[in-house]
Structures are given as structure tokens and as C-alpha cells.
Amino acid sequence: MAMRLSRSIVGEAEAEAVRRVIVEDGYLGIGAEVKRFEQELASYLGVDPELVCTANTGTSALTLAVDAVAPGRFGEGPRGSILVPSLTFVASFQACTACGVRPIACEVLPETGTIDLADCEKRLAKDTFAIMPVHYASNPWQLDEVYAFAARYGLRVVEDAAHAFGCRHDGRRIGSFGDVACFSFDGIKNITSGEGGLVVCQDRETARIAQDARLLSVEGDTRARFAGERTWDPDVVRQGWRFHMSNIMAAVGRVQLSRLEPEFIPARKRLCALYREELKDAAGVAFLRESPRDDIVHHIQPLRVLNGRMPAVRQHLLDAGIPVGVHYKPNHLLSYFKSEGEAPFPQTEGLFAELMTLPLHPGLADADVREVCAKIREALA
Ligand SMILES: *Cc1c(COP(=O)(O)O)cnc(C)c1O
């Protein structure tokens, strides 16, 4: 079988769980299965189930989070701005504009691809109310510094932790501390619910706004639906969306969550360690820097190819039938997110010109990694 850059690892157990929801329960919307998934996610992260809110995608989760922490209400005038690293999936940016918030693209550090706080300081605007660090390639680099920066300027923090489910910082799971963290369960992330996302808040009020907003901001509807009921006489005081997860998705997600620690994490760690071992003496390539304080479960495996040689090395791999990814075209280069008169992005563009993403998923064999690394060494020679 041809090597894949990434893929879902699903099988009989997930199929059986979906079958159970369809045949035995028959209620496919947001109900008991989603409630159980939320309880299990909360217990995995070590937080109160009242603080979590599943969603239909990671992008929806980010939109709910940004909307919940932004000043004012969507549709009632300007809502301020948020600092976002330019090197991220366009979802981080779209989630902001989706609820009327202006994303301010910031530089990333050349060694990690994560947000550059010195640059954030320069781009901070009068109406900036939050910062969105993206844990690029699952790396929660300088997370304490991000929180210190936010405290200094009175900002909320919305972590785009789409890559970082299962990761730890100083022994604590990402999403178990801080302010707000968002995860993605799309098909290729560390776990999947067949599309899906999660917001984890550390305060009840933010969580309540997000939970209501995912069900059209019908007040208290989550509680009612988890009890198998409906809210027939509700009030609605702000914009909401149909961003909830279905019981079918939750059934897949529950099985995936149970496979994360015994199966997916060891596989991803083994493959990433092998990449590092195989390329440790290769001149002209570098892995992104990581801190020993962080326990990282890589969702993607980017590699820097130095000295302007990335396009040639990438082409050599593609010619050999090895898929190579690009994560990501910086958002300040996209027409919709370009901003008139903004300062240039030499670091981000410099890193972008070096980065390529190697195949990584728990179904990859050690021999695949060795083959990829042999081709890289060959291209460099
Ligand atoms: C996957 C991803 C998202 C969005 O998640 P979806 O579930 O695909 O909507 C957001 N940010 C980053 C960095 C991602 O990789």
C-alpha cells in the first residue's frame, strides 16, 4: 500500500460503537452518548465535566471559544482583536472572523514555529483582548511565558491545541489548566470522532456561554438534551450556532479516547523518536526545538531543510512516491487575511521556506520511516 502522510486509524471497535448508537439507541443527535464522551474527556483531562463543550469540528470549537471570551456580542458592533501566529491552519483565523473578531497575524519563532511574544508586543492594538497560541506540531513551547504575557496586558488566552491532545506541560495535560483550550478531533488528529472538536474552559461562565452557543444560544439547552429533554420556553440573548456533536460522532470518539494512551501515543512517540535517530547525523536538516518540560505527542512531523534546499529535497521524496506536506502557508499571505500596512514577517516566511512535513500516523511502519530518512539523506548527499 502506498505510504500516506496521515490517516484515520479506525476499525471494528468504532464501527461496533456506531452500530450500537444506530440500532440500540436510535437517537442520533446530541444526547446520552455525547454526554458520556464529555464525561470521559473531562475525566481524562482531570477537569469538571461542566467545563467542557464538544463541538462538530475543531474550527467550531475555536469559534465558540473566541466568541465566549470576546467583549460584546456578535452582530452588535466591533469586538476587538486577537493575536494569532501567522503559521497556522487557516481555521485559527477563520474562527476569529466568524464571530466578528479581527485576527492580528504575528511572527513565529524560527526554531519552533510557535508565536513570537516579542513580535506580539509590537503588534498589540488598543482593542486586543486575547492571544491565541497555536501548539504547532503539538509543541506547547513557552506556554508559561504566553500566560505571563497575557497577564501583563490583561488578555484572555485561547489555546489552539488542535495538534496537542494528549500532550503535557510540566506534567499537566494541555487543557487541564490555564484559560481556554481548543482541540480538534478531525479525521487525522491524535484522536478522531469523525470530525469533531472540544473547548475546555477553566471557568464556569465561559463554558456556559460556549455550551449554549453551540445549540443556537438557547439557554440551558445542553442540560436539557443531556437529560433527554428539550427546552420549550427558552430565552436567547445572543448569536448562536448549530455546532454540536452528534451521538454517532461521540460513539467513535469514545472508542478513540480509549485507544489513545495504550496505542496511539506509543506509536506516534516511537515513530518520531525513530525519525530523530535516523537523521541525527544528517547535515542540512533540523527538527524544531522542544523543551524537556513538555511531553509531546506529535500530530505532524515537520522538518526544516536548511540552506535553501527544501524544494529539491521535497521533490526528491515526491519523485520516490513519498507524500510530503506543507504546514502551513502563513495566513498573512492569504488575500482574505492580509492586512494593509502591517509590519513584514521575515522570520515566518524564512521558516515557511524551510519546512516540509513528513509522513506520520500510528499505522506507519518503522520501515517506512527508515525509507523516508534514507531518501532525505540521499537528496542531501
Ligand atoms: C485541525 C486544526 C484546526 C481545526 O480543526 P478542524 O477539526 O479540522 O476544524 C485548527 N487549528 C489547527 C492548528 C489545526 O491543525
The ligand as an SDF file (V2000), in Angstrom:
LIG
                    3D

 15 15  0  0  0  0  0  0  0  0999 V2000
   -7.0830   20.8100   12.6020 C   0  0  0  0  0  0  0  0  0  0  0  0
   -6.8160   22.1950   13.0610 C   0  0  0  0  0  0  0  0  0  0  0  0
   -7.8400   23.0970   13.4150 C   0  0  0  0  0  0  0  0  0  0  0  0
   -9.2950   22.8940   13.1240 C   0  0  0  0  0  0  0  0  0  0  0  0
   -9.8120   21.7020   13.4190 O   0  0  0  0  0  0  0  0  0  0  0  0
  -10.9230   21.0110   12.4750 P   0  0  0  0  0  0  0  0  0  0  0  0
  -11.4460   19.9430   13.3740 O   0  0  0  0  0  0  0  0  0  0  0  0
  -10.2220   20.4760   11.2760 O   0  0  0  0  0  0  0  0  0  0  0  0
  -11.9430   22.0350   12.1550 O   0  0  0  0  0  0  0  0  0  0  0  0
   -7.4790   24.3170   13.9550 C   0  0  0  0  0  0  0  0  0  0  0  0
   -6.1930   24.6530   14.1280 N   0  0  0  0  0  0  0  0  0  0  0  0
   -5.1840   23.8400   13.7780 C   0  0  0  0  0  0  0  0  0  0  0  0
   -3.7820   24.2890   14.0140 C   0  0  0  0  0  0  0  0  0  0  0  0
   -5.4660   22.5900   13.2180 C   0  0  0  0  0  0  0  0  0  0  0  0
   -4.4630   21.7940   12.8360 O   0  0  0  0  0  0  0  0  0  0  0  0
  1  2  1  0
  2  3  1  0
  2 14  2  0
  3  4  1  0
  3 10  2  0
  4  5  1  0
  5  6  1  0
  6  7  2  0
  6  8  1  0
  6  9  1  0
 10 11  1  0
 11 12  2  0
 12 13  1  0
 12 14  1  0
 14 15  1  0
M  END
$$$$
